[in-house]
Amino acid sequence: MKVGKIAVLLAAAAFAGAAQADVSEVETASGVLRGFASEHQPGVTVFEGISFAAPPTGELRWRPPAPPIPFAGVKTADRPGPACWQLRPSDASLYARGNLHRSEDCLYLNLFTSAENADERLPVMVWYHGGGNTTGHAAARIFDGANLAARGAVVITANYRLGPLGFLAHPALSAESAEDSSGNYGLLDQIAALEWVRDNVAGFGGDPERVTIFGQSAGGTDVCLLQSSPLAEGLIDRVIGQSPGCIKLDIELEQGHEGGSAYAERLGVSGDGERALAELRAVPAERLIATPGGTTGPLIDGWVVPGRPYDMLESGGQNRIPVMVGALAEEYYGLQHTAAPIIEADLDSYLEATFGGESAAVKAHYPEALDLSPLDARKEIMGDNGFLLAVRMWARLVNGRGNDAYVYYFSRPAPVFRLYVHEDPDLTGSGGQRLWGAYHSGDLAYVFDNLDLVGLDWDDDDRALADIVADYWVNFAANGDPNGPGLPEWPTYDPEADIVQILDAEVGAAVHPKSEELEFLEELYLRGR
């Protein structure tokens, strides 16, 4: 064999080796990261604590996220970053999170990949946790992405700034902004994570052109807002919203300014100039979080969220992509599990404040819940008017602009346990009895197929449902369609038929169990717009 031909073959072999490079050590735009094997899912490589933006501290507090700081050498990515600053919920809460390590330096993500080499181009799933945009963190054990990734995906869970550090609007902050905007820093962090994905995920075997964002509760609201944001154009290809609430968002920047100024006054900071900004940025994070009244959620700022989500989804101006969206049957039985009993007059006061002159008509739609108790009726109405109605309207708007929507109704009663404190799960001392039906966040362990990692008292029906749900989620990320071999058929959403996928011990398509109530509530909302 001639020397030249040998050289060509050696070069080809070297190229093939590079193309088939494994993903245990990956070069990113910031530096080289070394991962480790998942402790419970063979074939999945994990990278924890990846910085996707510079620490938002000092002069970077309340600014859009800056690029991550480069590093030399090889960094072993075997430790999650700290949670963003937040108050600690009571250990008596379903949503207790224990004694988290918290910091302003919190913009980190965790990555789980089943790719064996970098050229596999697996679908990418980016998760944003719930917690009212005031609590939560991406590294909770319930969000371990290995079991999803093992189905053929790259799964990423990302932190974002919370509470006043993530969503404070203030006239002085808007004045220094080139976009005349403030607030929504948490959403900007979520977008920065997507930019990191675009620039780096191919090295982990992911496909930057097949990126699905998914989130639950506040995270579900946030992914809905990102679908409507021009800043996310080209960064996302599909959206999964779990128990979202974004459609009715109507808080304008001016309202945010008013609330932010009042909050600053409580901190002892007045005015709207550079001095006020310097004073605000000097307040310790612990004091910011502990001071009541800080802006704690997204608003319509004219930039990140240019307009009302309903109007933006209806116009179809941004991110014309498929969605999968749903909610649970008894959302507020979890959210208000510590609520004291009420009398019917209290229910009437809530209805009057929420629905005005239509309060009696709304009440008449819930005779069975009212027969149980006024508190049961309030919980059911709040769940329908909030999460379930948001799901219905989001799906109808997406369908109306010609994109596929898939709607689910999760009705499987889940065991009750501390969702985020896996080492001490038994909240009520009942061993995980199913006390609250399909409660808010009760779907999380099923979605991530993590029944063996968190909770207690799971049974075979739970495990079968988790397998189906996780398969649906990964299929949708891969193809924009949850269906696949061996799975119950899930039809695209038709607003006229109102057929949804029931996720329970028996999985299948049926007319939405709350179709009549939601039709009435949507009519009330549209009448009042």
C-alpha positions, -999 to 999 in steps of 0.1 A, spaced: 0 0 0 14 34 -9 23 59 18 -2 84 5 -30 60 7 -20 50 43 -21 86 52 -55 91 38 -69 61 56 -53 72 89 -68 107 84 -102 91 77 -99 70 108 -90 100 129 -120 119 115 -143 90 122 -130 88 158 -137 125 163 -171 122 148 -178 93 172 -163 111 203 -181 100 234 -199 125 256 -182 118 290 -159 148 284 -173 177 264 -159 209 252 -183 238 256 -180 275 247 -168 281 283 -145 252 288 -143 214 290 -167 195 313 -164 160 326 -196 141 334 -203 109 353 -225 78 350 -260 80 364 -262 61 396 -295 45 388 -299 45 350 -271 26 330 -262 43 298 -270 78 309 -242 104 315 -249 133 339 -234 167 341 -244 188 371 -238 225 380 -231 238 345 -229 276 345 -250 290 317 -246 327 327 -224 348 348 -234 352 385 -261 379 386 -245 397 415 -233 432 422 -238 454 392 -254 424 373 -282 422 398 -315 430 380 -298 430 346 -302 406 317 -280 376 322 -244 379 309 -224 351 292 -209 325 315 -173 330 327 -148 308 308 -126 285 327 -93 267 320 -86 230 322 -113 203 328 -141 209 352 -158 178 368 -195 185 367 -206 164 396 -223 189 419 -254 209 413 -253 247 417 -270 263 446 -307 272 445 -317 308 438 -326 329 468 -360 320 482 -378 317 515 -380 282 531 -415 267 531 -427 250 562 -418 214 566 -456 209 572 -461 218 535 -465 194 506 -441 217 489 -414 218 516 -379 219 502 -357 215 532 -328 236 541 -315 244 506 -281 260 499 -292 293 484 -272 320 466 -275 348 441 -249 329 421 -274 303 410 -277 303 372 -267 267 367 -282 238 348 -280 200 349 -278 178 319 -287 141 314 -278 124 281 -282 89 268 -261 96 237 -230 74 233 -213 98 210 -217 134 200 -233 130 166 -265 113 177 -286 145 176 -312 134 202 -342 155 210 -336 180 238 -360 187 267 -354 218 288 -373 218 322 -383 248 342 -396 240 377 -426 254 395 -430 272 428 -449 304 420 -417 319 406 -407 324 442 -394 290 452 -379 258 437 -347 246 422 -337 225 392 -317 199 411 -346 184 432 -344 146 431 -379 144 416 -365 162 385 -336 138 380 -337 134 342 -320 101 338 -351 80 333 -364 104 306 -330 106 289 -328 68 288 -357 69 264 -335 86 238 -332 123 248 -310 150 263 -328 163 294 -318 196 310 -331 212 342 -323 249 347 -325 273 376 -337 309 371 -339 339 394 -369 340 417 -390 364 437 -379 400 437 -344 391 424 -361 375 394 -391 397 388 -387 432 404 -399 460 382 -389 496 392 -388 529 374 -350 532 380 -344 498 365 -364 506 334 -346 539 330 -312 522 328 -325 495 304 -319 500 267 -353 484 262 -371 507 288 -381 475 306 -377 459 340 -389 427 357 -389 394 339 -353 387 347 -362 351 355 -377 347 320 -345 362 306 -325 335 325 -347 308 309 -339 323 275 -302 324 284 -304 287 292 -319 281 257 -291 301 241 -266 279 260 -284 249 246 -283 263 210 -245 268 213 -234 237 232 -259 209 233 -246 192 201 -215 182 220 -236 162 244 -254 143 215 -283 167 214 -301 182 184 -303 221 187 -330 220 161 -353 198 182 -357 217 215 -387 212 237 -393 234 267 -415 220 294 -425 233 328 -451 229 355 -472 254 375 -451 286 374 -428 268 350 -458 259 328 -468 296 328 -433 306 319 -430 283 289 -464 296 277 -449 331 279 -418 320 261 -439 307 233 -453 342 229 -419 360 232 -400 372 202 -368 367 222 -373 329 221 -379 328 183 -357 301 168 -347 287 202 -377 264 208 -395 238 186 -422 225 209 -438 233 242 -452 212 270 -472 231 296 -482 213 328 -507 231 350 -500 265 334 -518 298 342 -504 323 317 -534 331 295 -550 357 317 -518 375 326 -526 413 324 -501 430 348 -486 459 329 -452 475 335 -467 506 351 -483 484 377 -450 467 382 -433 500 388 -459 510 414 -454 477 433 -416 479 429 -415 514 442 -436 505 473 -414 475 479 -382 497 477 -397 521 502 -402 492 526 -365 485 522 -357 522 530 -349 531 494 -367 561 477 -364 578 444 -359 564 409 -324 575 400 -289 560 400 -286 565 438 -317 544 444 -303 517 421 -270 516 440 -289 514 473 -311 486 461 -281 466 447 -264 469 481 -293 453 500 -284 418 511 -302 391 492 -316 376 524 -333 409 533 -347 413 498 -363 379 500 -376 384 536 -392 418 529 -428 413 519 -444 428 488 -417 423 462 -428 417 426 -429 380 423 -440 371 388 -439 379 351 -455 410 337 -462 426 303 -430 446 299 -432 454 262 -400 435 255 -398 400 269 -436 398 270 -447 424 245 -485 420 250 -512 399 267 -505 362 262 -540 356 249 -536 383 222 -502 371 213 -511 335 210 -542 344 190 -521 365 165 -496 337 160 -468 362 157 -441 341 174 -431 305 177 -458 288 156 -451 254 170 -470 224 185 -480 222 222 -489 196 246 -507 209 276 -529 198 305 -537 199 342 -549 178 371 -584 171 383 -579 183 419 -552 210 416 -563 231 446 -566 201 469 -528 202 471 -523 240 469 -548 246 497 -542 214 517 -538 235 549 -568 257 543 -593 260 572 -629 251 566 -652 279 553 -689 286 554 -710 292 524 -709 330 529 -671 328 525 -676 309 492 -700 336 481 -675 363 489 -649 346 468 -673 342 439 -684 378 441 -648 390 441 -639 368 412 -670 368 390 -691 398 401 -726 396 388 -721 361 374 -712 346 408 -746 329 413 -744 313 378 -709 300 385 -720 285 418 -749 268 401 -725 248 379 -710 231 410 -738 215 430 -719 182 437 -689 200 451 -710 223 472 -728 192 486 -694 181 499 -685 215 515 -681 252 506 -643 246 508 -645 217 483 -665 240 460 -640 268 462 -611 245 455 -628 230 425 -639 263 410 -604 278 416 -588 248 398 -612 250 369 -611 288 365 -573 288 368 -554 259 355 -580 239 335 -593 270 318 -558 282 309 -551 248 293 -583 249 273 -578 284 260 -541 278 252 -549 247 232 -578 264 213 -556 294 204 -528 272 191 -553 251 171 -569 283 158 -536 294 142 -532 260 125 -507 242 148 -512 209 166 -523 208 202 -525 178 224 -545 182 257 -545 159 287 -565 156 319 -545 139 347 -570 123 371 -549 96 388 -550 102 426 -514 103 437 -499 93 471 -494 123 493 -457 129 501 -432 157 505 -424 162 469 -390 177 472 -377 162 505 -370 126 493 -353 116 525 -384 124 546 -414 119 523 -442 110 547 -460 143 551 -492 132 570 -479 101 587 -504 81 566 -478 62 546 -487 80 514 -525 76 514 -542 92 484 -559 119 504 -563 147 479 -570 131 446 -550 143 415 -534 172 434 -512 201 421 -477 187 414 -489 151 419 -479 144 382 -442 153 385 -429 119 396 -449 103 367 -436 127 341 -400 120 351 -407 83 357 -390 87 391 -414 66 413 -383 46 424 -365 77 435 -392 97 454 -425 93 473 -440 62 488 -468 36 484 -467 35 446 -484 5 430 -484 -13 397 -510 11 381 -488 40 391 -457 24 374 -476 16 343 -489 52 341 -455 66 346 -441 45 317 -469 57 294 -466 94 304 -428 95 301 -430 78 267 -456 104 256 -434 133 267 -403 120 250 -422 111 218 -436 146 216 -401 161 221 -388 139 193 -416 143 168 -441 169 179 -465 140 184 -468 120 217 -481 88 199 -459 58 195 -459 20 193 -478 3 221 -492 35 235 -530 44 237 -538 67 208 -538 104 216 -557 125 191 -549 161 183 -571 186 200 -603 196 182 -621 225 201 -655 214 187 -652 178 200 -632 188 231 -617 153 233 -586 150 256 -563 123 268 -573 110 302 -542 100 322 -552 76 350 -550 39 357 -568 35 324 -554 58 297 -575 69 267 -593 96 248 -626 110 260 -646 142 260 -632 165 287 -648 156 320 -651 194 328 -662 204 293 -695 220 304 -680 240 332 -650 252 312 -672 262 283 -691 284 306 -660 299 323 -644 306 290 -675 324 278 -674 346 309 -637 354 303 -642 363 267 -672 384 275 -652 404 300 -621 410 278 
